[in-house]
Amino acid sequence: MIWESDRRIFFVGLGIAAMAVLVMFVGPELFDYRPVASRADPRSVDLPTSKRDVAAEAEPMRKPAYVVPARADADTRTWTKYESRRAFPGAPPAIPHPVSDGPAWESGKVCTACHARGGYVPKYNAYAPVTPHPNFSSCRQCHVPRLTDKLFRETAWATVARPKTGLRAMPGAPPAIPHSLQMRENCLACHSGPSSVPAIRSSHPDRGNCRQCHVPRVTDEPFER
């Protein structure tokens, strides 16, 4: 009887020891409920992503087969050209081409013919930039042709500083939005497509919900709970 009792105690102790070893080596992974991506090094740029996830994100933005690919020989907008058409950073760009005469309030019908959805313009060998706000039809209320390089009258006005770009919470984090969002709600208008400036062109326009990761920087103070 005593031998049977000792044998039982031995096997119970062996089972407890085995469970302790199992918890020690497997427990951290078994009871970690965080997503796999959040367990990776936060400084790592390449977080694990399955092919299925990428395909699911790309499907809603997939182009039909009949879409003509972008021309490689088309004139590309550079950052210098982009800034030269604005009086200051964030200002409405000037109209760089001749415009037809007519009331300014009718300009929307003409402008949106090219700038609502973009497209290649053979006359300029370039792609028309897409407006992020085609619903505002009085385009020439803000956008005007540049008729002269001379000042109308000398002033003490100075341009504003260009906002800082590439601001990130940590290495590898999504960059913050450096500009205001008023009339710029459509991110893809400026950050995707052949008419966009390559320096600010998104590498993943298929992920249409941009502000799920990119947010405006509204304060320099650290957040406290």
Secondary structure, 3 states (H helix, E strand, C coil): CHHHHHHHHHHHHHHHHHHHHHHHHHHHHHCCCCCHHHHCCCCCCCCCCCHHHHHHHHHHHCCCCCCCCCCCCCECCCHHHHHHCCCCCCCCCCECCCCCCCCHHHHHHHHHHHHCCCEEECCCCEEECCCCCCCCCCHHHCCCECCCCCCCCCCCCCCCCCCCCCCCCCCCCCCCECCCCCCCCCHHHHHCCCCCCHHHCCCCCCCCCHHHCCCECCCCCCCCC
